[in-house]
């Protein structure tokens, strides 16, 4: 029997109520831990530089995500513009820092979701959604009313508040967060926030509480659960051993993890040694062995 996404089990009234609650947070914006307190409904912009309406760079049936998300027909990926992190090595810097994209109404965003479903995508994959949660929830209610019925993937850099994630409880079925750093000072130096590790750990605990371990159907396609991404950085700047130990001991011994080895010096990385070099032979292998020893479910 096909899986029924969580948001389909909520009434449209409840979906619209969640959207309204998220929109209220834009008056003195505290959707993410930066808590800039700007009034985005009046055109003010905080650290993420996002307006109240959604900005999207592109959308498509994407085949470059993890196999359980891609399946047979691709992940219905919507790339949102701007980000609440400032990673000096960002590989999508034109979107996250450069602001490449266009503003869309809730109805236009709902139409995008429905178009991706028409293409037989297995999910709606919301990339860097945090600044746009209010607009996304408003669009979701419109799309659900018109028949959207594939799971939502919340694809985030990991800098989230538990309070905002609770707005998404019973709506998001698949969480796809990064866990970028273990060390607080490293996170501040290369991505901006002074408290990234603390916030990411609390966010991961909340996500696991909401959706549990990653679940796949008979075809191997994910329909619910948590899948964590961890990008290996040169000279072990990400603190991989501590990250995987936390995931195994505090999140779940079978937590699904993608140990990512595709780092290359992008954006401003050349000015920040050792981020100015690719990974050395053996750095990825050691990280993967570390994760495997922890007993985690490793994805490729």
N, C-alpha and C positions, 0 to 999 in steps of 0.2 A: 504494500500500500504506500502511495507517495507520502512523503513527510509534509505535514502542515506547519508552515513557519509560525513562530510564536505570535507575531503581530496579527496573524489571521484569527487568532483566538481572542483578541481584544476587540471590543466594539469600536466603531468609528468615533463614537463620542469620546471614548477613553484615549484613542490615538490623538484626537484633536486637543484633548485636555493636556496630554504630555507636550504637544507642540506649543501650546499656550504657556505652559510652565517654563519651557526652554526660552521662549521669546521674552518672558518677564526678566530673565537673567541678563538680557541684552541691555536693559535700561541702565544697569550698573554692572557691566559685564564681569561675570565670574564663572564662565563656563569651564575654564581651565585653571590650573594652579597659579598662573600669573595674576589673576584677579585684578585686572587693570582698572576696573570700576569706571570705564568710559561708557557713555550712553550711545551705543551703536545704533539705536533707533533714531537718533538725532544726527547721525552721520559721523560721530566721533569714532576714532580708530585707536586700538591699543597695540600691544606688541605684535599681534598676528597680522595687523593691517587689514583685516577683513571688514567689509560692510555688513549690514544686517542681512541682505539677500545673499544667496549662494553665488559663488564664482566657480566656474568649471573650466578646466583647460581642455579636456577631451574626454571621450568615452568610447568604449569598444568592447568587443568580445576578446578578452586578453588571454593569451596562452603562455605567458611567461611567469605565472604565479605557481605556487606549489601544486603538484599533481592532484591532490584531493579537492582543490578548488577549481582547477581547470577542467577536469573530467573529459568528456567527449566534445563539448561544444564551447568551452571557454568560460572564463569568469567575467561577468558583466561589470566591467571596471569603469568607475567614474572618478576621474582625477580632479580633485578640488584644488583651487588656487590658494596659496598662502599656507602658513604653518605656524604653530606656536613654539617651534624650536628654531635655532639658528645655527645648524650644523655647518662647520666650515668646510666639510668634505661632501656636502650634499650633491648627489648625482642628478637630482631633478631641480637644481637651483633656479632655473628659468621660471619654473612654476612656483616653487615654495618661497623664493626670495625675490625673483624678478617680477612676479605678479602677472605672468602670462595667463590669460584666460578671459572669459566673458561672464557678465552677470546674467543670471537666469531667474525667472519667476518660479514660484512653487509649481505652477501648472506645467511650465516647460521642463522642470526637473522631473516631475511625475511622468511626463511623456517620454523622457529619456529612459527611466526605469522600465516602462512598459515596452519600449522599443527593444531594449536588451533582452527582456523576457521573450519577445517575439522571435528573437534570433536564437532562442533555445539555450541561452546562457543558464548556468546552474545556480547562479546567485547574483545578487547586486552587491558589488564590492566597492565600498565607499572609502576612497584613499585620501588620507588626511582630512577626516570629517569634522574634527573637534570644533573649529571656529564656526562651522556651518550647521550645527546640530538642530537649531531651531528651524531653519529652512528645510533641512532634510526631513524632519518629522512632519512638517506641514505638507511637504510633497508626498511623503509616504501615505498619509491619510487619503490624499486624492488618488494616488495610484492603487491603493488597496480597494478603494471604492469602485475602481474600474477593472479590478481583477488581478492585480499583482499577487503572485503566490509563490515566489521563490525566496529562499533565505537571504537575510542581510548579513554582509560581512563588514565588520567595523575594523578598518585597516589603519592603525594609528601608530604614531611614534612613541606612545607609551606615557606621555606627560598628561595625565588625566586626574580629575578629582573623583573621589568615590561618589560624591553627591550628584555630579552630572551623570556618571555611569548608572546610577540608580534610576535616572529618568529613562534609561534605555532597557531596564530590566523587563523581560517579557516582550521585548520588541526585537532586539538583536539576538540571533542564534549563533553566529560565528564571530568570535573575537580574534583578531590578527594583530596583536601589538608587538612592537619592538621592545626588547629590553637592551638598551644600548650600552649602559655603563654600570659598573659597580661602585666606582669611586666618585665621590661628590665633587671634588676639585677638578677631576678630569672632565666630568660632565659640564661643569661651569665653563671651563676653558674652551671646550670645543663645540658646545651646543647651546650655551647661554644660561639655562636655569640653574640656580644655586642648590636646588633640592631635587634634581631629577631622580636619583636612585630611590629616595624615600617615597616620592609620589608614584613612581613606577611600581614599586613593590606593593603598595596599598592598592593600586589599580588592578594588578594581576590577581591579587587575592579576591577582589570583588568580582572580576570577570570569571574566575574559576567557580566562585560561589553561584553565579548566575547560570552558567552553561555547562560546567563540568569538563571532563576530558573530551578530546576530539572523537566524534562519532562519524562513521562512514557507512554508506549503504552497500548493497551487494556488488555494486560497480566500483566501489572504492571512492565514491564521491562524498565529500564532507557535507553534512547537513546541520551539525550542531557541535559546539565545543570551543575549546581554547587551543590556539596554535601560536606559539611564541617564535618570533624571529630574533636571532642574535647575530649581528654582523661582527666578524672577526676583524680587529684593527691591528695595524703594525705594532710590534713591541708589546703585545697584550694590553693595550690601553683600555680595552673593553672590560678587563677583569673577568675573563671567561670562566675560570674555575669557580669563583665565588658565585657568578650568575647561575651556572648549572646546578651548583649545590643548593642554592636557594630554591630553584624550580623543583628539584627533586624532593627536598625536605619540607618546603612550606606550601608549594602549590599542589603537586601530585607526583608520585614516583613514576607515573606513566605519562607525564606531561609531553605533549607533542611539541617538538622544537625543530626549527630549521637553522642549523649552524651554517651561516652564509659566508662564502669565501670569495665573493666578487668585488671586494674592496679595490678601488683604484683612486689615485689622487685627483679629485675633481674640485671644482669651484675654487676655494681659497686654500686648499690643502698644501700647496707648494710652500706657503709661508709658515707652516706649522709642522716642522720635523718632530717625530718620525712619520707623520701622516703624509709626507711628501714622497713616499715610496710605496710600491705595491707590497703585498704580503710576500714574505720570503718562503722558499720551499720548506715545508715542515710546519709552518705556523698553523695552517688550516688543519693539517693532519693531527697535530697535537690537540687542537681544540676539539676536534671530532672524537678523538679517543677519550678526552676528559668527559665529554657529554655521554659517551657510551658507557663509561665506567659508572657514571651516576645512575644508569638504568633508564634514562629518558628515551622516549620514542622519537627517534631521529628521522626527519624527513629530508628529502633531497629535491 
